[in-house]
Amino acid sequence: MRHFRPLALASALTAALALPALADDKPELVAVITTPEAQTQLMAMVLTTQAVEQGHAARVLLCGPGGDIALAEAPETATAPQPPRGASPQGMLQALIARGVQVEVCAIYLPGLGADQTVLIEGVGMAQPPEMAGAMLAEDARLWSF
C-alpha cells in the first residue's frame, strides 16, 4: 500500500498537468495573403482574427501584393475603411499584431522592392524560409491561402 500512494499521487499530478495542455492543443493557423484585392485581404484578416478568438495560435505570411498591407506607406486600398464596419486590411493586421500574432513578409518581398525592414509597420518581420516551411509542414498546422 505504501508504494501505491506515491505512484497514484504522481499519476494524478501528471494527469492534472496534462489537461490544460490538451485543452489548448489546437492546430496553428498559417494564413498566407498574396492577393491585391482589398476586400479579400480584409476577409483574410477577419477570419484569422476569428481563429485567434477561438483559441488557435496563428501567424501571417504576406507575399507579393499581400505584402503591401504591411508597408508604413501602404497603398490606399490597404488603409481605406471598408463596409460594413469601416475596417481596413492594415488596421486589422495591426490588431492581430497587438494580440501577439506573428506577421512576416516573404523573404524575397523586401529585396524585390529594393527596400529593408524600415519600410514596414511596427511588428512585422521578414520570414525565414526554413522556419516558415517548418510551420507550414507541421503535422497540426492549418494553412489558409488568400
Order of alpha helices (4+ residues) and beta strands (2+ residues): alpha-beta-alpha-beta-alpha-alpha-beta-alpha-beta-alpha-beta
